Amino acid sequence: MKQIYLAGGCFWGVQHYLSLIEGIKETIVGYANSDILSPSYEDLKAHRSSASETVMVSYDENQISLKEILDLYYLIIDPTLLDQQGHDIGHQYRTGIYYVDEDDLEIIKNSISELSKRYEKPILTEVLPLDNFTRAEEYHQDYLYKNPQGYCHVDPKMFEIAKNYKKS
């Protein structure tokens, strides 16, 4: 099992989307790269933490590659926006790819390079090693499974794409 941490705005929809993809074995929402120890949702809302709302993704690389995960991730974000996705605005809603395996960096950089060819504006998705990750409060975990009508900036059509994705 490998891990990658992806920030793409509000983590509710990002987690739901990623959890539907074959080969992704576990998703956990939380707060990545905070400048304070064990931040809470309230800390992010009050701007007491620099953390981003992030989804920890555990995946079986025999079933899905990091490149495929990143390509699918790019379908649900606007990588040219700073501190915003959908109606969510604030530093905690930035896009980011946080890696734990140094070998993943080249794959990430190559995917960002390919992604940049599709946009006239610069790509603002940050790419950093994961410094820390704090699991979010339980009510945030699998939020859209518990609250199917809950707010989500991810287009619901994307959930069908995720469900039907098969490795080529």
Contact map, one row per residue, 1 for C-alpha under 8 A:
111000000000000000000000000000000000000000000000000000000111100000000000000000000000000000000000000000000000000000000000000000000000000000000000000000000000000000000000
111100000000000000000000000000000000000000000000000000000111100000000000000000000000000000000000000000000000000000000000000000000000000000000000000000000000000000000000
111110000000000000000000000000000000000000000000000000011110000000000000000000000000000000000000001100000000000000000000000000000000000000000000000000000000000000000000
011111000000000000000000000000000000000000000000000000011100000000000000000000000000000000000000111100000000000000000000000000000000000000000000000000000000000000000000
001111100000000000000000000000000000000000000000000001111000000000000000000000000000000000000000111000000000000000000000000000000100000000000000000000000000000000000000
000111110000000000000000000000000000000000000000000001111000000000000000000000000000000000000011110000000000000000000000000000000000000000000000000000000000000000000000
000011111010010000000000000000000000000000000000000111100000000000000000000000000000000000001111100000000000000000000000000000000000000000000000000000000000000000000000
000001111110010000000000000000000000000000000000000011000000000000000000000110000000100000001111000000000000000000000000000000000000000000000000000000000000000000000000
000000111110010000000000000000000000000000000000000010000000000000000000000010000001110100011110000000000000000000000000000000000000000000000000000000001000000000000000
000000011111110000000000000000000000000000000000000010000000000000000000000000000000100100001000000000000000000000000000000000000000000000000000000000011000000000000000
000000111111111000000000000010000000000000000000000011100000000000000000000000000000000000000000000000000000000000000000000000000000000000000000000000000000000000000000
000000000111111100000000000010000000000000000000000000000000000000000000000000000000000000000000000000000000000000000000000000000000000000011111000000010000000000000000
000000000111111110000000000000000000000000000000000000000000000000000000000000000000000000000000000000000000000000000000000000000000000000000001000000011100000000000000
000000111111111111000000000000000000000000000000000000100000000000000000000100000000000000000000000000000000000000000000000000000000000000000000000000000100000000000000
000000000011111111100000001110000000000000000000000000100000000000000000000000000000000000000000000000000000000000000000000000000000000000000100000000000000000000000000
000000000001111111110000000000000000000000000000000000000000000000000000000000000000000000000000000000000000000000000000000000000000000000000111100000000000001000000000
000000000000111111111000000000000000000000000000000000000000000000000000000000000000000000000000000000000000000000000000000000000000000000000000000000000000011001000000
000000000000011111111001001000000000000000000000000000001000000000000000100000000000000000000000000000000000000000000000000000000000000000000000000000000000000001000000
000000000000001111111001111000000000000000000000000000000000000000000000000000000000000000000000000000000000000000000000000000000000000000000000000000000000000000000000
000000000000000111111101000000000000000000000000000000000000000000000000000000000000000000000000000000000000000000000000000000000000000000000000000000000000001001100000
000000000000000011111111000000000000000000000000000000000000000000000000000000000000000000000000000000000000000000000000000000000000000000000000000000000000000001111000
000000000000000000011111100000000000000000000000000000000000001100000000000000000000000000000000000000000000000000000000000000000000000000000000000000000000000000101100
000000000000000000001111100000000000000000000000000000000011111100000000000000000000000000000000000000000000000000000000000000000000000000000000000000000000000000000000
000000000000000001111111111000000000000000000000000000001111000100000000000000000000000000000000000000000000000000000000000000000000000000000000000000000000000000000000
000000000000000000100111111000000000000000000000000000001111000000000000000000000000000000000000000000000000000000000000000000000000000000000000000000000000000000000000
000000000000000000100001111100000000000000000000000000011110000000000000000000000000000000000000000000000000000000000000000000000000000000000000000000000000000000000000
000000000000001001100001111110000000000000000000000000111100000000000000000000000000000000000000000000000000000000000000000000000000000000000000000000000000000000000000
000000000000001000000000011111000000000000000000000000111000000000000000000000000000000000000000000000000000000000000000000000000000001000001100000000000000000000000000
000000000011001000000000001111100000000000000000000011110000000000000000000000000000000000000000000000000000000000000000000000000000001100011000000000000000000000000000
000000000000000000000000000111110000000000000000000011110000000000000000000000000000000000000000000000000000000000000000000000000000111110000000000000000000000000000000
000000000000000000000000000011111100001100000000001111000000000000000000000000000000000000000000000000000000000000000000000000000000111100000000000000000000000000000000
000000000000000000000000000001111100000000000000001111000000000000000000000000000000000000000000000000000000000000000000000000000111110000000000000000000000000000000000
000000000000000000000000000000111110000000000000011100000000000000000000000000000000000000000000000000000000000000000000000000000111100000000000000000000000000000000000
000000000000000000000000000000111111111000000000111100000000000000000000000000000000000000000000000000000000000000000000000000000011100000000000000000000000000000000000
000000000000000000000000000000001111100000000000111000000000000000000000000000000000000000000000000000000000000000000000000000000000000000000000000000000000000000000000
000000000000000000000000000000000111111000000001110000000000000000000000000000000000000000000000000000000000000000000000000000000000000000000000000000000000000000000000
000000000000000000000000000000000111111000000000000000000000000000000000000000000000000000000000000000000000000000000000000000000000000000000000000000000000000000000000
000000000000000000000000000000000101111100000000000000000000000000000000000000000000000000000000000000000000000000000000000000000000010000000000000000000000000000000000
000000000000000000000000000000100101111111110000101000000000000000000000000000000000000000000000000000000000000000000000000000000000010000000000000000000000000000000000
000000000000000000000000000000100000011111110000000000000000000000000000000000000000000000000000000000000000000000000000000000000000000110000000000000000000000000000000
000000000000000000000000000000000000001111111000000000000000000000000000000000000000000000000000000000000000000000000000000000000000000110000000000000000000000000000000
000000000000000000000000000000000000001111111100000000000000000000000000000000000000000000000000000000000000000000000000000000000000000000000000000000000000000000000000
000000000000000000000000000000000000001111111111100000000000000000000000000000000000000000000000000000000000000000000000000000000000000000000000000000000000000000000000
000000000000000000000000000000000000001111111111111100000000000000000000000000000000000000010000000000000000000000000000000000000000000000000000000000000000000000000000
000000000000000000000000000000000000000011111111000000000000000000000000000000000000000000000000000000000000000000000000000000000000000000000000000000000000000000000000
000000000000000000000000000000000000000001111111100000000000000000000000000000000000000000000000000000000000000000000000000000000000000000000000000000000000000000000000
000000000000000000000000000000000000000000111111110000000000000000000000000000000000000000000000000000000000000000000000000000000000000000000000000000000000000000000000
000000000000000000000000000000000001000000111111110000000000000000000000000000000000000000000000000000000000000000000000000000000000000000000000000000000000000000000000
000000000000000000000000000000000111001000110111111000000000000000000000000000000000000000000000000000000000000000000000000000000000000000000000000000000000000000000000
000000000000000000000000000000001111000000010011111100000000000000000000000000000000000000110000000000000000000000000000000000000000000000000000000000000000000000000000
000000000000000000000000000000111110001000010000111110000000000000000000000000000000000000110000000000000000000000000000000000000000000000000000000000000000000000000000
000000100000000000000000000000111100000000010000011111000000000000000000000000000000000000111100000000000000000000000000000000000000000000000000000000000000000000000000
000000111110000000000000000011110000000000000000001111100000000000000000000000000000000000011000000000000000000000000000000000000000000000000000000000000000000000000000
000011110010000000000000000011110000000000000000000111110000000000000000000000000000000000000000000000000000000000000000000000000000000000000000000000000000000000000000
000011100010011000000000001111000000000000000000000011111000000000000000000000000000000000000000000000000000000000000000000000000000000000000000000000000000000000000000
001111000000000000000000011111000000000000000000000001111100000000000000000000000000000000000000000000000000000000000000000000000000000000000000000000000000000000000000
001111000000000001000001111100000000000000000000000000111110000000000000000000000000000000000000000000000000000000000000000000000000000000000000000000000000000000000000
111100000000000000000001111000000000000000000000000000011111000000000000000000000000000000000000000000000000000000000000000000000000000000000000000000000000000000000000
111000000000000000000011110000000000000000000000000000001111101100000000000000000000000000000000000000000000000000000000000000000000000000000000000000000000000000000000
110000000000000000000011100000000000000000000000000000000111111110000000000000000000000000000000000000000000000000000000000000000000000000000000000000000000000000000000
110000000000000000000010000000000000000000000000000000000011111111000000000000000000000000000000000000000000000000000000000000000000000000000000000000000000000000000000
000000000000000000000010000000000000000000000000000000000001111110000000000000000000000000000000000000000000000000000000000000000000000000000000000000000000000000000000
000000000000000000000110000000000000000000000000000000000011111110000000000000000000000000000000000000000000000000000000000000000000000000000000000000000000000000000010
000000000000000000000111000000000000000000000000000000000011111111011000000000000000000000000000000000000000000000000000000000000000000000000000000000000000000000000010
000000000000000000000000000000000000000000000000000000000001111111111000000000000000000000000000000000000000000000000000000000000000000000000000000000000000000000000000
000000000000000000000000000000000000000000000000000000000000100111111100000000000000000000000000000000010010000000000000000000000000000000000000000000000000000000000000
000000000000000000000000000000000000000000000000000000000000000011111110000000000000000000000000000000000011001000000000000000000000000000000000000000000000000000000000
000000000000000000000000000000000000000000000000000000000000000111111111000000000000000000000000000000000000000000000000000000000000000000000000000000000000000000000000
000000000000000000000000000000000000000000000000000000000000000111111111100000000000000000000000000000000000000000000000000000000000000000000000000000000000000000000000
000000000000000000000000000000000000000000000000000000000000000001111111110000000000000000000000000000000001001000000000000000000000000000000000000000000000000000000000
000000000000000000000000000000000000000000000000000000000000000000111111111000000000000000000000000000000000001000000000000000000000000000000000000000000000000000000000
000000000000000000000000000000000000000000000000000000000000000000011111111100000000000000000000000000000000000000000000000000000000000000000000000000000000000001000000
000000000000000001000000000000000000000000000000000000000000000000001111111110000000000000000000000000000000000000000000000000000000000000000000000000000000000000000000
000000000000000000000000000000000000000000000000000000000000000000000111111111100000000000000000000000000000000000100000000000000000000000000000000000000000000000000000
000000000000000000000000000000000000000000000000000000000000000000000011111110000000000000000000000000000000000000000000000000000000000000000000000000000000010000000000
000000010000010000000000000000000000000000000000000000000000000000000001111111000000000000000000000000000000000000000000000000000000000000000000000000000110010000000000
000000011000000000000000000000000000000000000000000000000000000000000000111111100000100000000010000000000000000000000000000000000000000000000000000000000000000000000000
000000000000000000000000000000000000000000000000000000000000000000000000010111111000100000000000000000000000000000000000000000000000000000000000000000000000000000000000
000000000000000000000000000000000000000000000000000000000000000000000000010011111000000000000010000000000000000000000000001110000000000000000000000000000000000000000000
000000000000000000000000000000000000000000000000000000000000000000000000000001111100000000000000000000000000000000000010111110000000000000000000000000000000000000000000
000000000000000000000000000000000000000000000000000000000000000000000000000001111111100000000100000000000000000000000000001100000000000000000000000000000000000000000000
000000000000000000000000000000000000000000000000000000000000000000000000000000011111000000100110000000000000000000000000000100000000000000000000000000000000000000000000
000000000000000000000000000000000000000000000000000000000000000000000000000000001111100011111110000000000000000000000000000000000000000000000000000000000000000000000000
000000001000000000000000000000000000000000000000000000000000000000000000000000001111111111101110000000000000000000000000000000000000000000000000000000000000000000000000
000000011100000000000000000000000000000000000000000000000000000000000000000011001011111110001100000000000000000000000000000000000000000000000000000000001000000000000000
000000001000000000000000000000000000000000000000000000000000000000000000000000000001111110000000000000000000000000000000000000000000000000000000000000001100000000000000
000000000000000000000000000000000000000000000000000000000000000000000000000000000001111110000000000000000000000000000000000000000000000000000000000000001000000000000000
000000001100000000000000000000000000000000000000000000000000000000000000000000000001111111001000000000000000000000000000000000000000000000000000000000000000000000000000
000000000000000000000000000000000000000000000000000000000000000000000000000000000011111111101000000000000000000000000000000000000000000000000000000000000000000000000000
000000000000000000000000000000000000000000000000000000000000000000000000000000000011000111111100000000000000000000000000000000000000000000000000000000000000000000000000
000000000000000000000000000000000000000000000000011100000000000000000000000000000111000011111100000000000000000000000000000000000000000000000000000000000000000000000000
000000001000000000000000000000000000000000010000011110000000000000000000000000000010000001111100000000000000000000000000000000000000000000000000000000000000000000000000
000000111100000000000000000000000000000000000000000110000000000000000000000000000011100111111110000000000000000000000000000000000000000000000000000000000000000000000000
000000111000000000000000000000000000000000000000000100000000000000000000000000001111100001111111000000000000000000000000000010000000000000000000000000000000000000000000
000001111000000000000000000000000000000000000000000000000000000000000000000010100111000000001111100000000000000000000000000111000000000000000000000000000000000000000000
000001110000000000000000000000000000000000000000000000000000000000000000000000000000000000000111110000000000000000000000000011110000000000000000000000000000000000000000
000111100000000000000000000000000000000000000000000000000000000000000000000000000000000000000011111000000001000000000000000011110000000000000000000000000000000000000000
000111000000000000000000000000000000000000000000000000000000000000000000000000000000000000000001111100000000000000000000000000111100000000000000000000000000000000000000
001110000000000000000000000000000000000000000000000000000000000000000000000000000000000000000000111111011000000000000000000000111100000000000000000000000000000000000000
001100000000000000000000000000000000000000000000000000000000000000000000000000000000000000000000011111010000000000000000000000001100000000000000000000000000000000000000
000000000000000000000000000000000000000000000000000000000000000000000000000000000000000000000000001111111000000000000000000000000000000000000000000000000000000000000000
000000000000000000000000000000000000000000000000000000000000000000000000000000000000000000000000001111111000000000000000000000001000000000000000000000000000000000000000
000000000000000000000000000000000000000000000000000000000000000000000000000000000000000000000000000011111110000000000000000000000000000000000000000000000000000000000000
000000000000000000000000000000000000000000000000000000000000000001000000000000000000000000000000001111111111000000000000000000000000000000000000000000000000000000000000
000000000000000000000000000000000000000000000000000000000000000000000000000000000000000000000000001011111111100000000000000000000000000000000000000000000000000000000000
000000000000000000000000000000000000000000000000000000000000000000000000000000000000000000000000000000111111110000000000000000000000000000000000000000000000000000000000
000000000000000000000000000000000000000000000000000000000000000001100000000000000000000000000000000000111111111000000000000000000000000000000000000000000000000000000000
000000000000000000000000000000000000000000000000000000000000000000100100000000000000000000000000100000011111111100000000000000100000000000000000000000000000000000000000
000000000000000000000000000000000000000000000000000000000000000000000000000000000000000000000000000000001111111110000000000000000000000000000000000000000000000000000000
000000000000000000000000000000000000000000000000000000000000000000000000000000000000000000000000000000000111111111000000000000000000000000000000000000000000000000000000
000000000000000000000000000000000000000000000000000000000000000000100110000000000000000000000000000000000011111111100000000000000000000000000000000000000000000000000000
000000000000000000000000000000000000000000000000000000000000000000000000000000000000000000000000000000000001111111110000001000000000000000000000000000000000000000000000
000000000000000000000000000000000000000000000000000000000000000000000000000000000000000000000000000000000000111111111000000000000000000000000000000000000000000000000000
000000000000000000000000000000000000000000000000000000000000000000000000000000000000000000000000000000000000011111111100000000000000000000000000000000000000000000000000
000000000000000000000000000000000000000000000000000000000000000000000000010000000000000000000000000000000000001111111110001000000000000000000000000000000000000000000000
000000000000000000000000000000000000000000000000000000000000000000000000000000000000000000000000000000000000000111111111011000000000000000000000000000000000000000000000
000000000000000000000000000000000000000000000000000000000000000000000000000000000000000000000000000000000000000011111111000000000000000000000000000000000000000000000000
000000000000000000000000000000000000000000000000000000000000000000000000000000000000000000000000000000000000000001111111000000000000000000000000000000000000000000000000
000000000000000000000000000000000000000000000000000000000000000000000000000000010000000000000000000000000000000000111111111000000000000000000000000000000000000000000000
000000000000000000000000000000000000000000000000000000000000000000000000000000000000000000000000000000000000000000011111110000000000000000000000000000000000000000000000
000000000000000000000000000000000000000000000000000000000000000000000000000000010000000000000000000000000000000000000011111000000000000000000000000000000000000000000000
000000000000000000000000000000000000000000000000000000000000000000000000000000010000000000000000000000000000000000010011111100000000000000000000000000000000000000000000
000000000000000000000000000000000000000000000000000000000000000000000000000000111000000000000000000000000000000100110010111110000000000000000000000000000000000000000000
000000000000000000000000000000000000000000000000000000000000000000000000000000111100000000000010000000000000000000000000011111000000000000000000000000000000000000000000
000000000000000000000000000000000000000000000000000000000000000000000000000000110000000000000111100000000000000000000000001111100000000000000000000000000000000000000000
000000000000000000000000000000000000000000000000000000000000000000000000000000000000000000000011100000000000000000000000000111110000000000000000000000000000000000000000
000000000000000000000000000000000000000000000000000000000000000000000000000000000000000000000001111000000001000000000000000011111000000000000000000000000000000000000000
000000000000000000000000000000000000000000000000000000000000000000000000000000000000000000000001111000000000000000000000000001111100000000000000000000000000000000000000
000000000000000000000000000000000000000000000000000000000000000000000000000000000000000000000000011101000000000000000000000000111110000000000000000000000000000000000000
000010000000000000000000000000011000000000000000000000000000000000000000000000000000000000000000011100000000000000000000000000011111100000000000000000000000000000000000
000000000000000000000000000000011100000000000000000000000000000000000000000000000000000000000000000000000000000000000000000000001111100000000000000000000000000000000000
000000000000000000000000000000011100000000000000000000000000000000000000000000000000000000000000000000000000000000000000000000000111110000000000000000000000000000000000
000000000000000000000000000001111100000000000000000000000000000000000000000000000000000000000000000000000000000000000000000000000111111000000000000000000000000000000000
000000000000000000000000000001110000011000000000000000000000000000000000000000000000000000000000000000000000000000000000000000000001111100000000000000000000000000000000
000000000000000000000000000111100000000000000000000000000000000000000000000000000000000000000000000000000000000000000000000000000000111110000000000000000000000000000000
000000000000000000000000000011100000000110000000000000000000000000000000000000000000000000000000000000000000000000000000000000000000011111011000000000000000000000000000
000000000000000000000000000001000000000110000000000000000000000000000000000000000000000000000000000000000000000000000000000000000000001111111000000000000000000000000000
000000000000000000000000000000000000000000000000000000000000000000000000000000000000000000000000000000000000000000000000000000000000000111111000000000000000000000000000
000000000000000000000000000000000000000000000000000000000000000000000000000000000000000000000000000000000000000000000000000000000000000011111110000000000000000000000000
000000000001000000000000000010000000000000000000000000000000000000000000000000000000000000000000000000000000000000000000000000000000000111111110000000000000000000000000
000000000001000000000000000110000000000000000000000000000000000000000000000000000000000000000000000000000000000000000000000000000000000111111110000000000000000000000000
000000000001001100000000000100000000000000000000000000000000000000000000000000000000000000000000000000000000000000000000000000000000000000111111110000000000000000000000
000000000001000100000000000000000000000000000000000000000000000000000000000000000000000000000000000000000000000000000000000000000000000000111111111101000000000000000000
000000000001100100000000000000000000000000000000000000000000000000000000000000000000000000000000000000000000000000000000000000000000000000000111111111000000000000000000
000000000000000100000000000000000000000000000000000000000000000000000000000000000000000000000000000000000000000000000000000000000000000000000111111100000000000000000000
000000000000000000000000000000000000000000000000000000000000000000000000000000000000000000000000000000000000000000000000000000000000000000000111111100000000000000000000
000000000000000000000000000000000000000000000000000000000000000000000000000000000000000000000000000000000000000000000000000000000000000000000011111111000000000000000000
000000000000000000000000000000000000000000000000000000000000000000000000000000000000000000000000000000000000000000000000000000000000000000000011111111000000000000000000
000000000000000000000000000000000000000000000000000000000000000000000000000000000000000000000000000000000000000000000000000000000000000000000001001111100000000000000000
000000000000000000000000000000000000000000000000000000000000000000000000000000000000000000000000000000000000000000000000000000000000000000000011001111110000000000000000
000000000000000000000000000000000000000000000000000000000000000000000000000000000000000000000000000000000000000000000000000000000000000000000000000011111000000000000000
000000000101100000000000000000000000000000000000000000000000000000000000000000000000000000000000000000000000000000000000000000000000000000000000000001111110000000000000
000000001100100000000000000000000000000000000000000000000000000000000000000000000000111000000000000000000000000000000000000000000000000000000000000000111110000000000000
000000000000110000000000000000000000000000000000000000000000000000000000000100000000010000000000000000000000000000000000000000000000000000000000000000011111010000000000
000000000000000000000000000000000000000000000000000000000000000000000000000100000000000000000000000000000000000000000000000000000000000000000000000000011111111000000000
000000000000000000000000000000000000000000000000000000000000000000000000000000000000000000000000000000000000000000000000000000000000000000000000000000000111111100000000
000000000000000000000000000000000000000000000000000000000000000000000000000000000000000000000000000000000000000000000000000000000000000000000000000000000011111110000000
000000000000000010000000000000000000000000000000000000000000000000000000001100000000000000000000000000000000000000000000000000000000000000000000000000000111111111000000
000000000000000110010000000000000000000000000000000000000000000000000000000000000000000000000000000000000000000000000000000000000000000000000000000000000011111111100000
000000000000000000000000000000000000000000000000000000000000000000000000000000000000000000000000000000000000000000000000000000000000000000000000000000000001111111110000
000000000000000000000000000000000000000000000000000000000000000000000000000000000000000000000000000000000000000000000000000000000000000000000000000000000000111111111000
000000000000000011011000000000000000000000000000000000000000000000000001000000000000000000000000000000000000000000000000000000000000000000000000000000000000011111111000
000000000000000000011100000000000000000000000000000000000000000000000000000000000000000000000000000000000000000000000000000000000000000000000000000000000000001111111000
000000000000000000001000000000000000000000000000000000000000000000000000000000000000000000000000000000000000000000000000000000000000000000000000000000000000000111111100
000000000000000000001100000000000000000000000000000000000000000000000000000000000000000000000000000000000000000000000000000000000000000000000000000000000000000011111110
000000000000000000000100000000000000000000000000000000000000000000000000000000000000000000000000000000000000000000000000000000000000000000000000000000000000000000011111
000000000000000000000000000000000000000000000000000000000000001100000000000000000000000000000000000000000000000000000000000000000000000000000000000000000000000000001111
000000000000000000000000000000000000000000000000000000000000000000000000000000000000000000000000000000000000000000000000000000000000000000000000000000000000000000000111
